[in-house]
Amino acid sequence: MLKESIIFPGKKIVVVSHCILNQNAVVNGWERARGAYPIVKYILEKGVGLIQLPCPELLCMGLERAAMSYEDYNSIEGYRKRCLDLLEPVITQLKMYKESNYKYLGVIGINESPNCSISGKRGILMELYFEACERIGLIGKYMEIPTSYDEFNVGDLESEFDKFIEGEDV
């Protein structure tokens, strides 16, 4: 069957914390959705492409890990270096998108995460992510999934995302 119309990419990119797309990666018992967060469907319906950050907690400590704080992760020898190594392919992708005139909208983190928090005490992975983005001249907004958000309590996150993609402060 011949396709009647051509679909062109929206050329908009958002980077998301790993567990936004995969709640199976979080500490056991801390899951807030059965799979991905419901906001993911809304983001995709807006024609925005997603780049998933790696989860250093999962990759360094495994699925059966205990909950740990920023300080706990920061005290692990080589942890920051491992995070930098994990970020390298993401930063490479972002450079490629930037060079091809895609619009980088920003990053969506997880509030109060030891690695993916952005506001308040910034998480380790996000500290390194923002430094890497600055080095390549990539500036974008950010928003966070609040601690109250779950599969059954979505609040007004969709309207916050609309503001986010329009460049407004959220």
Stockholm file with secondary structure:
# STOCKHOLM 1.0

chainA/1-170         MLKESIIFPGKKIVVVSHCILNQNAVVNGWERARGAYPIVKYILEKGVGLIQLPCPELLCMGLERAAMSYEDYNSIEGYRKRCLDLLEPVITQLKMYKESNYKYLGVIGINESPNCSISGKRGILMELYFEACERIGLIGKYMEIPTSYDEFNVGDLESEFDKFIEGEDV
#=GR chainA/1-170 SS CCCSSCCCCCCEEEEECHHHHCGGGSCTTCCCSSSSCTHHHHHHHTTCEEEECCCHHHHHHCTTCCCCCHHHHHTSTTHHHHHHHHHHHHHHHHHHHHHTTCEEEEEEEETTCTTTCCSSSCCHHHHHHHHHHHHTTCCCEEEEECTTCBTTBCTTHHHHHHHHHTTCCC
#=GC SS_cons         CCCSSCCCCCCEEEEECHHHHCGGGSCTTCCCSSSSCTHHHHHHHTTCEEEECCCHHHHHHCTTCCCCCHHHHHTSTTHHHHHHHHHHHHHHHHHHHHHTTCEEEEEEEETTCTTTCCSSSCCHHHHHHHHHHHHTTCCCEEEEECTTCBTTBCTTHHHHHHHHHTTCCC
//
